[in-house]
């Protein structure tokens, strides 16, 4: 059933009420209009199919920079406990629409195909644009389609979940390549099981990985083998909107790190400066862990140990901001063994991506590791073969990296044409 609802241009309150009516009926809307000095929109979304959105919503003008826009649509995505996602869409008006600002959330199932997701995003974007289109010459051309049997007449009861919030996944991968003088084979098999509720988060995962390389040099065969197997599990309890506590355990075998078997048990506590509900846009947390570590080595270590019982503590600070002007991420982690505080490490990973001014964006990334806790290194010297084939971890005092980049966009203010040929 279709009803033609003209938006009175001289009555802003009436227009907003009609747009709100559209939201209340579950977003099954259809906006039919043509561009006539249309609304200028800047779409800021790293996880969206921009071409599809532009091809479906053709009655607005898409601009290349947010400073040129009447409306900015800033979309972020969070992964849910089931493996699906929640898109948070923030609509911000500028110029004559400067007093309009609102948000829409769109939840997708883990089984949703990319086509269903992008079609759902288009519907929500159209619904979000209603508040702005209601105050343009396009208002008289808008039609709203709401099937009567889709109207919400009572609160829907939540569906029964036979899996009780558990989500499982199993994966496997294998590849083989061969040349005249070398061949390589790699295989891995893993699993994951998660349960996420408002109060608890349970995560377990494990993997078996085997890498084998063969080299043929002067009729001699050289073989390099690296094995990495692990299991990890965590149990985290939400205490409040700022505090949480948890317990982490890990089991592993890693031939590269001289670990025949290692196990750890680490209680942890975390404090979040911002409420956890804001994690999609901003995050500032401090985590402290302290617990037991057992190492059984493949070879005797530089400290003449074949096995060790240790206690270790870790402190980590994480900052993450995802805003319309750019993104910032930084994590600083310090740890040490309790029996000898000189056996310590410090790790810093950061990146900044900022919109400097119209059309110009800059990105800088850096990482720095100060390493003084390589207690697992074998006592004997590494052979040239082990070094070249990267079969053994080598001693180091630091690890660092730096990167930067600039991007500048200029030219036509508008770009509404979709052309995917070749």
C-alpha atoms as one frame of an Amber mdcrd trajectory, in Angstrom:
protein
   0.000   0.000   0.000   1.389   3.402  -0.988   0.488   6.737   0.510   1.677
  10.010  -1.005   2.898  12.213   1.829   4.016  15.669   0.662   6.428  17.409
   3.018   5.364  21.042   3.584   8.482  23.123   2.961   7.254  25.955   5.138
   6.512  23.736   8.136   9.785  22.318   9.500   8.103  20.634  12.492   5.613
  18.811  10.305   8.413  17.593   8.045  10.394  16.203  10.943   7.329  14.408
  12.329   6.683  12.708   9.007  10.328  11.676   8.765  10.116  10.265  12.295
   7.021   8.309  11.214   9.209   6.650   8.578  11.728   5.507  11.208   9.087
   4.047  13.523   7.865   1.604  10.872  11.050  -0.374  10.433  12.689   1.443
   7.511  10.874  -0.293   4.608  10.885   3.050   2.756  11.157   3.950  -0.893
  12.264   7.455  -1.796  11.436   8.393  -5.396  12.924  11.685  -6.532  15.128
  13.352  -9.071  18.116  15.564  -8.474  17.412  19.276  -8.709  20.159  21.162
  -6.940  20.317  18.165  -4.645  21.575  17.606  -1.156  25.398  17.470  -0.995
  26.470  14.319   0.882  29.888  13.157   2.083  29.986   9.409   2.788  32.673
   8.433   5.305  32.719   4.645   5.595  35.672   2.275   5.273  33.537  -0.887
   5.253  30.871   0.134   2.701  30.351  -0.575  -0.982  30.499   3.061  -2.109
  29.737   2.305  -5.761  26.583   0.362  -4.888  25.323   3.053  -2.511  25.858
   5.763  -5.113  24.145   3.715  -7.804  21.089   3.118  -5.572  20.730   6.576
  -4.000  20.944   8.861  -7.016  18.913  11.843  -5.800  21.769  13.430  -3.813
  25.116  14.867  -4.880  28.154  13.044  -3.487  31.099  15.321  -2.724  34.751
  14.336  -2.318  35.423  16.273   0.888  33.414  16.786   4.082  33.975  20.549
   4.010  31.847  20.679   0.847  28.922  18.724   2.291  25.461  19.620   3.578
  25.353  16.210   5.272  28.142  13.937   6.446  27.343  10.235   6.940  29.952
   8.669   9.229  29.560   4.885   9.437  31.497   2.545  11.731  31.124  -1.190
  12.292  31.477  -3.350  15.424  31.568  -7.147  15.464  28.912  -8.808  17.632
  29.323 -11.902  19.759  27.657 -14.047  17.098  30.137 -12.968  14.441  27.706
 -10.542  12.827  27.984  -6.785  13.048  26.355  -3.540  14.145  26.718  -0.533
  11.860  26.478   2.805  13.621  25.464   5.585  11.211  25.918   9.175  12.353
  24.229  11.856  10.229  25.559  15.389  10.783  24.161  18.437   9.023  26.069
  21.540   7.954  25.168  24.941   6.544  21.353  25.354   6.704  21.085  21.832
   8.158  23.497  22.571  11.010  20.896  21.907  13.719  20.156  18.353  12.512
  22.163  15.487  13.928  21.024  11.937  14.593  22.132   8.298  14.665  20.853
   4.980  13.301  22.059   1.483  14.243  21.804  -1.434  11.826  22.455  -5.011
  12.949  23.454  -7.757  10.492  23.555 -11.503  11.085  26.757 -13.549  10.668
  24.991 -15.439   7.849  24.084 -12.262   5.932  25.629 -12.084   2.488  27.460
  -8.960   1.373  24.574  -8.173  -0.982  22.013  -8.286   1.852  24.264  -6.116
   4.016  24.742  -3.421   1.391  21.028  -3.363   0.536  20.236  -2.980   4.233
  22.721  -0.126   4.500  21.067   1.646   1.561  17.654   1.453   3.279  19.032
   2.866   6.529  20.939   5.635   4.741  17.753   6.589   2.887  15.844   6.660
   6.157  18.547   8.788   7.767  18.474  11.277   4.901  14.731  11.850   5.341
  15.252  14.483   8.034  17.375  16.481   5.594  15.386  15.881   2.401  12.242
  17.033   4.229  13.636  20.557   4.049  14.580  20.603   0.363  12.570  21.003
  -2.863  12.574  17.188  -3.085  10.105  16.939  -0.197   7.058  17.022  -2.514
   8.485  14.157  -4.598   8.971  11.715  -1.717   6.779   8.640  -1.383   6.751
   6.327   1.631   5.756   2.684   1.237   4.814   0.863   4.444   2.990  -2.502
   4.057   0.168  -2.622   6.594   1.054  -6.137   7.788   4.595  -4.938   8.627
   3.447  -2.359  11.142   4.571  -3.005  14.691   1.505  -3.386  16.927   3.140
  -5.011  19.942   6.583  -5.640  21.314   8.171  -8.666  19.710   9.387 -11.388
  22.044  13.055 -12.351  21.699  13.600 -15.591  19.826  14.788 -18.656  21.717
  18.486 -19.310  21.158  19.165 -23.083  21.182  22.922 -22.394  21.127  22.800
 -20.173  24.244  24.981 -17.470  22.580  27.752 -19.910  21.577  29.324 -19.469
  18.143  31.690 -22.087  16.692  33.976 -22.054  13.681  36.420 -24.579  12.221
  38.897 -23.797   9.474  41.664 -25.482   7.561  44.120 -24.405   4.903  46.880
 -26.037   2.895  49.089 -25.053   0.002  51.969 -26.514  -1.948  54.382 -24.983
  -4.443  57.350 -26.391  -6.328  60.146 -25.123  -8.539  63.247 -26.783  -9.963
  65.392 -25.905  -6.941  62.850 -25.688  -4.123  59.446 -26.723  -2.847  57.215
 -25.537  -0.014  54.276 -27.052   1.839  52.188 -25.400   4.513  49.132 -26.641
   6.360  47.045 -25.376   9.251  43.942 -26.484  11.068  42.136 -24.463  13.693
  38.938 -23.835  15.605  37.240 -21.071  17.547  34.399 -21.065  20.072  32.981
 -17.839  21.534  30.138 -16.977  23.860  29.332 -13.298  24.384  26.595 -11.859
  26.596  26.166  -8.519  28.337  27.738  -9.991  31.485  30.235 -12.605  30.236
  32.641 -13.097  27.350  34.137 -16.553  26.772  36.670 -17.129  23.981  38.657
 -20.206  23.030  40.722 -20.857  19.936  43.448 -23.197  18.818  45.574 -23.891
  15.769  48.043 -26.453  14.426  50.462 -25.060  11.837  53.198 -26.929   9.957
  55.572 -25.326   7.427  58.123 -27.344   5.466  60.539 -25.985   2.841  62.969
 -28.008   0.721  65.927 -26.573  -1.195  68.032 -28.473  -3.741  71.566 -27.071
  -4.013  74.363 -28.930  -5.869  72.500 -32.237  -5.557  72.111 -31.683  -1.822
  68.706 -31.429  -0.139  68.231 -28.859   2.647  65.033 -29.063   4.687  63.536
 -26.338   6.885  60.654 -27.178   9.240  58.716 -24.844  11.535  55.871 -25.974
  13.794  53.553 -23.701  15.732  50.648 -25.119  17.724  48.627 -23.280  20.345
  45.452 -23.143  22.385  44.198 -20.058  24.192  41.142 -19.376  26.299  39.715
 -16.442  28.225  36.840 -15.761  30.587  35.905 -12.098  31.161  33.249 -10.749
  33.552  31.699  -7.281  33.147  31.715  -5.529  36.520  30.394  -2.097  35.512
  30.408   0.234  32.528  34.072   0.996  33.310  35.474  -2.131  34.987  35.938
  -5.762  33.935  37.950  -8.727  35.189  39.103 -11.882  33.500  41.259 -14.980
  33.399  43.492 -15.986  30.480  45.256 -19.263  29.761  47.569 -20.323  26.929
  49.213 -23.575  25.814  51.699 -23.660  22.954  54.504 -25.398  21.065  56.770
 -23.222  18.900  59.923 -24.614  17.307  61.062 -21.154  16.149  61.068 -19.871
  19.753  62.715 -23.015  21.195  59.538 -23.883  23.104  58.679 -27.574  23.271
  55.771 -26.728  25.572  54.689 -23.561  27.349  51.667 -22.890  29.551  50.469
 -19.752  31.289  47.611 -18.718  33.593  46.963 -14.982  33.924  44.217 -13.229
  35.932  43.581  -9.697  34.648  41.650  -6.537  35.438  40.752  -3.688  33.081
  39.574  -0.121  33.582  38.049   1.934  30.771  38.137   5.735  31.035  35.180
   6.001  28.666  32.067   3.834  29.078  32.300   0.542  27.193  29.230   1.634
  25.222  31.430   4.222  23.449  34.024   1.692  22.249  32.978   2.059  18.615
  34.090   5.705  18.576  36.600   6.068  21.412  38.528   3.800  23.751  41.037
   4.471  26.510  41.796   1.461  28.717  44.360   0.213  31.217  44.918  -3.537
  31.761  46.988  -5.313  34.397  47.848  -9.029  34.263  49.946 -11.166  36.588
  50.306 -14.927  36.630  52.237 -18.158  36.254  54.301 -19.320  33.252  55.815
 -22.765  32.653  58.384 -23.276  29.874  59.861 -26.559  28.688  62.559 -25.948
  26.071  63.627 -27.916  23.014  67.280 -27.040  23.708  69.079 -25.780  26.792
  68.828 -21.996  27.005  71.509 -19.334  27.388  70.730 -19.433  31.119  71.334
 -23.213  31.196  67.672 -24.023  31.705  65.796 -26.985  30.254  62.562 -25.965
  31.931  61.386 -23.082  34.141  58.560 -22.105  36.501  58.079 -18.338  36.303
  55.797 -15.493  37.297  55.194 -12.594  34.912  53.290  -9.297  35.049  52.047
  -7.076  32.224  50.604  -3.567  32.094  49.006  -2.270  28.887  47.494   1.092
  27.944  45.359   1.328  24.795  43.928   4.425  23.114  41.692   4.365  20.062
  39.702   7.222  18.527  37.591   6.914  15.399  36.256  10.334  14.438  35.215
  12.248  11.342  38.587  14.029  11.275  40.584  10.784  11.255  41.744   7.831
  13.342  44.231   7.403  16.180  45.439   4.145  17.699  48.190   3.565  20.240
  49.085   0.672  22.532  51.874   0.688  25.097  52.678  -2.585  26.842  55.313
  -3.231  29.512  56.094  -6.614  31.080  58.704  -8.309  33.221  59.466 -11.566
  35.012  58.994 -11.326  38.748  62.163 -13.241  39.709  64.377 -10.770  37.824
  63.055  -7.318  36.943  65.877  -6.829  34.428  64.143  -9.445  32.233  61.624
  -7.016  30.797  60.178  -5.691  27.542  58.424  -2.569  26.307  56.271  -2.424
  23.177  54.700   0.587  21.488  52.472   0.372  18.401  50.783   3.494  17.057
  49.283   5.058  13.992  47.594   8.363  13.230  45.488   9.143  10.171  44.283
  12.745  10.011  42.458  14.900   7.510  44.764  17.943   7.441  42.641  20.221
   5.257  40.400  19.987   2.219  41.564  17.061   0.123  44.767  16.326   2.082
  45.115  13.383   4.490  48.229  12.206   6.323  49.062   8.869   7.969  51.979
   8.038  10.244  52.630   4.635  11.842  55.385   3.466  14.156  56.336   0.498
  16.295  59.131   0.130  18.830  59.996  -2.945  20.905  62.697  -2.856  23.578
  63.595  -6.476  24.277  65.445  -7.745  27.334  63.473 -10.884  28.178  64.564
 -13.502  25.617  65.094 -16.195  28.241  64.105 -18.871  25.722  67.100 -18.475
  23.354  69.133 -21.684  22.804  72.591 -21.776  24.373  74.415 -22.902  21.249
  75.071 -20.509  18.374  72.724 -20.607  15.420  74.076 -22.164  12.252  74.167
 -20.230   8.981  71.498 -22.560   7.656  69.174 -21.810  10.582  69.692 -18.070
  10.173  69.048 -18.034   6.425  66.048 -20.358   6.684  64.673 -18.446   9.704
  64.367 -21.598  11.768  65.471 -19.941  15.005  64.740 -16.774  16.879  67.853
 -14.607  17.177  68.963 -12.362  20.009  68.045  -8.681  19.715  67.758  -5.636
  21.963  65.128  -3.836  19.899  62.766  -3.972  16.959  61.482  -0.827  15.302
  59.601   0.367  12.262  58.235   3.615  10.845  55.963   4.525   7.981  54.235
   7.604   6.651  52.125   8.628   3.720  50.133  11.473   2.228  47.124  11.529
  -0.054  45.699  14.568  -1.814  42.460  14.647  -3.777  41.494  17.527  -6.026
  39.369  18.193  -9.090  35.616  18.119  -9.594  33.575  18.873  -6.497  30.938
  16.291  -7.454  31.295  12.695  -8.575  27.924  10.990  -8.943  28.665   8.858
 -12.009  29.199   5.105 -11.655  31.194   3.422 -14.435  32.677  -0.025 -13.765
  33.798  -0.900 -17.304  37.211  -2.599 -17.430
